[in-house]
Amino acid sequence: MKRLIVTILVVVVAVFVGWATCPYWTAGSTEVTVTHVENKLMDRHGKRQDVYLVFTSDGTYRNTDSLHYFKFNSSDIQGKLAQQGRFKISYYGFRVPVLSMYKNITKAEKIE
């Protein structure tokens, strides 16, 4: 019984550490051409939420606030990306089409 409790505790801690650190070991940056931006209303966990989507030459990204990066300026970034053109973006996460998961943009800088 004691061994089972320890195993469950180890698994719970491992899942928490994975969730807490995933945005940092999946982070990256790239230069892309933004072709289109869109605001999509999605149901997430029984709650309706605005999700900004950014369509680029490199695929589709989302642009939402992130507690991991203390990012709370998604609408400002979306306004900048709406100008379209070349941008250097920083992001984290995975693209999993089956689950409608996108990499999340954390920063965007226009390239002149």
Steps between C-alpha positions, in 0.01 A plus 500: 500500500781738590673425169180585307465836674864587428456400133188714464676794667801466267272491193305806616821695563643394160184612318502834681869562424440407135205739474689781674818468290361397158473860370871553566639187333274541195587867446645627176505790257477537125446753223167469324278685256159568653229447238181526706380546859169391648309519827327170582256436783567153648347294778773399743410301809138616481603864473492715186835662426636726226797345325708699256629295207793609284547342158858513372729356236619257770158377617230615739571640847274614782544818694356474851600626842746278685553476872828312441654799324299769685365602158177698522520710182360264238269761349792742455708233327202404282459862394865514401474171306185623319728732300633183337848474347823346638535447875742337737284308747579315822272213592458188712300180479410237243283493190259204531230533230282216633468677837481854350820592687720778366834648597439818706670824400669684788672784308480648152731755342449646151792449260557796271 
